[in-house]
Amino acid sequence: MAGAGTDIHVVRGEDGTTRVTAGPAFGLLRAYDDVATVGPDFGRSVLDVAGAVLSWPVLGDPGLPVAEIHDVGRAQQWLWAVYGEHTATSVRTVAEGAQEPLTVRELTDRPTALAQAAARLGFGHWAARWWPASYTDGIPALEPGVLGLELAALTHRCQQLFGDLDDVADQPDDCVAELVEEHGGALDPLIQWWRATPQNSDAARHLEDVLRLVDDAADCAGLDGPELRRLRTALEEEQGHEPGRTVSAAGLPVDLGALFAGRVDYALAAGAPPAGGGRVIARGSGTNDWRRCPPGFVDAAEDAVSWTARALGARRQIEVEVVAHATAPAAPGVPLVAEVRVDGGRPNRVPLGRRDDVWAGRADMEQLPGSPPSSATTPPHIEVGVLLPGFDPGPGPDGRADRDAIRALARRRLADAAQPTPYDGSGARSGPSEPFLAEILAATATGEEY
């Protein structure tokens, strides 16, 4: 292909892995710099593929991925289709002992179809983990069933990245069967959405593309069930119509909020107030570090964590409230905790319990090391965060600016999803910048969840 081309850099690390980077932003690596892991975890999307891990920046143009290759033999099945044949050859040369980094120029005008689909799949996994859903910030959650089925469809489309279904190597992102089985309940409303959409529209083509890929993926994985059989019947019925014709109730208005009734509706601060009383001696907001909880536990707003210190006679007590995510687990025994530090003392954990739309807990401050004596008149300096023990990677530098950038990205994507760009007609959306069905649903569904 004609064009200026893209410079691809290949370098081997001391640990034996091989890194591939693309474009002038990275330049010729002088050392095995950690360019793939700069910034917070939620600032990049990651995809585990055969023999490697691919990563892209979430903000800005993702371009070609950074590849960390640990098994060059397995990676050869997709390297040429993502970067080009010269890069695939260079990776093998470097892995076999070349002492200096190599730079090749691939004469490509744009990322290949597999590279674009991989970037979109990586972003979809990022959205499933890091989407900043917040009632207080007005950022709706993404319907997990709809997102999960589109991820299954994309994974099936990207199967070259993962190898044969019989490949037993550890590839956690090659999870088509698991995604279809887990989110099969969203198939019926997705079919209804498709049938209620004018069949010559961009949205209908997008819906049909996802549904056909899910059907093919389920067939390849040997899956069956009533939802999948209804899907196959709906697709067969559509094939019997001439191009441009409609099926069923196509074109009739549909209330997407009612159609996907699994979306949780709750009133903010609807829970019973905590047992208060006493004199307030201090109050403030805590830190909501997204990395310290799994998705679906805590509202992503910056001020989701709040605390109040009270004087009750000779006692001092701290109360912590955390706005719950709309899908937060309500079952007892979930060990979500607040981490409380008083006047620079060591962190102490206060168990939190789910109460309607909040997580709440309290503790006597005298029991927290570093707490001032009960007779102290100076308000204590209190720091509060929230975490899930066993999941928490530990506190890092404050990432408020990074979190704000992600919130701005989510709002832009929702605005774009409300007016999606034309379907490109290739059977796939062109890349991660194009809205997912779950984003279109979140942007257009009626109702008052947010």
Disulfide bonds with the S-S distance in Angstrom:
none
